[in-house]
Amino acid sequence: MSTEASRLKEARIALTGAVRCAVYNDTGLHTSVERGIRPMILWLEEDPEFLRGASVADKVVGRAAAMIMVYAGVREVYASVVSNGALEVFKEAGIACGYTMSAIAISNRRGDGICPMERAVAPIKDPKTAYETLRNKVLSAE
C-alpha cells in the first residue's frame, strides 16, 4: 500500500508528454490526455467514487477543476499551474495543493479571455452546484 506522499508523487511523475491529468486512487494510477475538466467529469460519470480520497496531479487547475475535486472528495492535489481562485477553494475545503506556478486566472485556449468553465462557476460557491453546472456543459458539448 502506498503512502499518501508517494501516491501524489507517482501521479505527479505521470504528468509527462501528452498526459494532462493523473489520478492515483485505491485502484492504482490512471491518466488522461484530455484537456481541461473533461477527464474528471468522464471519470465521475463512470464511477461517482473514482476521485474520493485520490491524489490528483494536473497540468492546469482553475477554480472549476478545484470545485469538482472538492465535490468528488479528492485528498490532495498537485498542479503545474494553479489559479488563485482554485487555491482559495482548496484552502476552504482543507485540501493540500502543491504547485509550480500560480496565476490570477486561467485563460481560454485562444488566450484572449477567461476560461469559459471558470466563467461558468464564478458566481457559484457550492461544489455540488458547480459540478452539476460543469457536467452539463461538458456532456452537452459531446
N, C-alpha and C positions, 0 to 999 in steps of 0.2 A: 504494500500500500504506500502510495506516495504521500509525502508531507505536502501541506498547502504551498510552502515556498517552492518546492520542486515542481508542483503542478503548474504554477504560474510561470516558472522558468521554462518548462517544456513548451507551454503554449507560446510564450514569447519567442523562443528559438524557432518555432514553426512559422513565424511571420517572415518568410523569405520568399524571394521571387514573386510569383503571382498570388501567393496566399495572402489574403487581406484580413482574415479573421480566423482565430484558432481558439477552440474551447477544450479545456480538459475537465471532464466530468467523471462521474462514477463508472462510466463505460470506457473511458480512455480519451485519447486525443482525437479531435475532429477538426477539420479545416475546411475553409471555403475560399474560392477565388471570386465570389460575387462581391459587388461593391455596395457600400452603404449599409443600411439596416436590413436589407433583404435576407441575408443568411439567417439572422436571428429570428425574423418573422417566420421564415420557412421551417426552421428547426422547431419553433414553438407550435406551429400548425401541426407538425408531425407528432410531437410529444410535448405537451404543456409543462412537463417537469424537466425537460432537457437541460435548462440552464440553472436549475435550483442547486445551489451550493457549488457551482462551477467556477473555475478560474478562466478568465477570458482575456485574450490579447487581441488587439485590433489596431490596424494602422491609423484610423481616424475615428475618434469618438466625440460626437457632439452631444448636445442636450437630448436630442431624440433617442440616440442609442443608449444614453445613460438612463433615460426613463424606462426603456424596455428592459434593461438589465436589472433595474430596481424592481420593476414589476415581476420579473421572472425569478428573482431571488439569487442573483449572482453573488458569490462570496467576495471576489477580488478581481481587479481589472488592471491591465497594463495597456497604455495607448502610446503609439509613436507620437501622435498629435492629439491633444485633448482641448476642448473648448472650456472657457471659464464657466459657462453655464453647466457643462457636464460635471466639472469639479464641484460646483455648488450642489448639484443633485446627489452626487456620491457622498459628499460630506453630510448632508441632511439625513441620508439613509444609513450612514455609518459603514460605507463600503470603501475599503482601501483602494486607492488608484495611484499607481505609479505611471510616469510618463517621461518622454524625452523632451517634448516641446509643448507649450500651451499657446492657445490663440484666443483672441477675443471672441471670435465666432467661426463657424465652419462655412466656407463659401460653397456656392453651387459649382457644378462641374465646369461651367464656362468661365468661372472666376469673376463674374460681373455682378454678384449679389449674394444674398444669404441662401444657404441650402434650403430647398423647399420643405424638407422634413423638419428642419429646425423652425422654420416659419410656422409650420402646422401645429407644433406643440408650444410655441412661445407663450400663449395665454394659459396653458394648462399646468396645473400644479399636481394633480393626481396621476400617479404612474399607470393605473389601470385605464383611465380615460385616455391618456397619451398612447398607450399600447393599442387600444381599440381604434383610435384615430389613425395611427400609423399603419396598422394592419389593414384597414380598409383602403388606404391609399396605395399600399404595395400590392395587395391582391387584386384591386380593381385595374391596375396597370398591366396585368398579365394578358 
